[in-house]
């Protein structure tokens, strides 16, 4: 019983770490860019607005 519990636990940990590794390396944002817009505020201060634009349909 104890060995079976260990094997099931080890398998679940191995699958979870593989899934997390897959997500980490698949999420590369190669088709994305950051657009920066600099404007003047009402009191003359400089306002910098950054927008993340991603062309990928699915991104996790």
C-alpha positions as CSV (number, residue, x, y, z in Angstrom):
1,X,0.0,0.0,0.0
2,X,2.8,2.4,0.9
3,X,4.7,1.8,-2.3
4,X,1.5,2.3,-4.4
5,X,0.9,5.6,-2.7
6,X,4.5,6.7,-3.4
7,X,4.2,5.8,-7.1
8,X,0.9,7.6,-7.6
9,X,2.3,10.7,-5.8
10,X,5.5,10.6,-7.8
11,X,3.5,10.3,-11.0
12,X,1.3,13.2,-10.2
13,X,4.3,15.4,-9.2
14,X,6.1,14.5,-12.4
15,X,3.0,15.3,-14.6
16,X,2.4,18.6,-12.8
17,X,6.0,19.7,-13.2
18,X,6.0,18.7,-16.9
19,X,2.8,20.7,-17.5
20,X,4.2,23.8,-15.7
21,X,7.4,23.5,-17.7
22,X,5.4,23.2,-21.0
23,X,3.5,26.4,-20.1
24,X,6.6,28.3,-19.2
25,X,8.5,27.5,-22.4
26,X,5.4,27.9,-24.7
27,X,4.6,31.3,-23.4
28,X,7.3,33.2,-25.4
29,X,5.3,36.2,-26.7
30,X,7.2,36.3,-29.9
31,X,4.3,37.8,-31.8
32,X,3.7,40.5,-29.2
33,X,4.9,44.1,-28.9
34,X,4.6,46.9,-26.5
35,X,3.4,50.3,-27.9
36,X,4.4,53.4,-26.0
37,X,2.5,56.6,-26.2
38,X,3.8,59.8,-24.6
39,X,1.4,62.7,-24.1
40,X,1.2,65.9,-22.1
41,X,-1.1,66.0,-19.1
42,X,-3.3,68.9,-18.0
43,X,-0.7,70.4,-15.7
44,X,2.1,69.9,-18.3
45,X,3.4,66.7,-16.9
46,X,4.6,63.9,-19.3
47,X,2.3,60.9,-19.3
48,X,3.7,57.6,-20.7
49,X,1.1,54.9,-21.6
50,X,2.3,51.4,-22.5
51,X,0.0,49.0,-24.2
52,X,0.8,45.3,-24.7
53,X,-0.5,44.1,-28.1
54,X,-0.4,40.4,-28.9
55,X,-1.2,38.9,-32.3
56,X,-1.3,35.3,-30.9
57,X,-4.8,33.9,-30.8
58,X,-4.2,31.8,-27.7
59,X,-1.7,32.7,-25.0
60,X,-1.6,31.2,-21.6
